């Protein structure tokens, strides 16, 4: 509260003086969070991140050095790979799902599946958020993916992708796309499933981009069903941008960052299949698949 002395009339050479008393306790504005509090919050987050590294890094190294060789032995050794573990399952597929599922858990993802993946020859089409998408899909259904050729050069992941019969595509190369479509057709006709990301690239996790219709031609010619798959991270998809690559973020930097992130949900929604023969034209097939994925993302 201001305390003012009575003012006298001003004369030449004299000035009125106002004395302001300090504010009384409790009368000032409510202070905002101090910089020290913000620093403490950031420090706590940093401590938790390093704590996660403390136990996740050893688990990841053990998963790569012990579990991966065992898994690959079951995949590349024909006598082991052909062992039946169920009506529609073999040991190699079981081990791949086991390894990929545990990799997701080491990174703190709590897997949740909705719907059932179709058996046999199927074209699975999904929205594309991150490299994690492939591990999440492989943890539920083993399939050969169409992926950009750059992945072949990524440490470990490129080698795994090659061993997993990935079909590599040189983006922007029409001749390469023709070879990819031919290989997709051959695999679908032989009864094998194929997985694609029709957007063609990741988009920061904030939207589902347009689907390239040409990639659906293989399903049309092979006469196999298309099953849309919605991939969602976090509660109601609130962590899509967290999981996605940051601006100019390298593959290795993304791995390191995600390894220190808090645990979160990872949902895979296997949606209602679409018979390629029931919808006229690959463009409508692509649009219908995209619409179903968007509807699942917003549910």
Protein Blocks (a to p, Z undefined) as FASTA:
>chain_A
ZZddddddddehiacddddddddehiaccddddfklmmmmmmmmmmmmmmmmmmmmmmmm
mmmmmmmmmmmmmmmmmklmmpcfbfkbcfklmmmmmmmmmmmmmnopacddedjddehj
dddddddfblmlmmmmmmmogcdddddfklmmpghklmmmmmnopacddehiaklmmmmm
mmmmmmmmnopacdddfkopaehhpaccdddfklmmmmmmnopacddddddedeehiamm
mmpccehiafklmmmmmmmpccddddddddddddfklpgcjklmmmmmmmmmmmmmmZZ
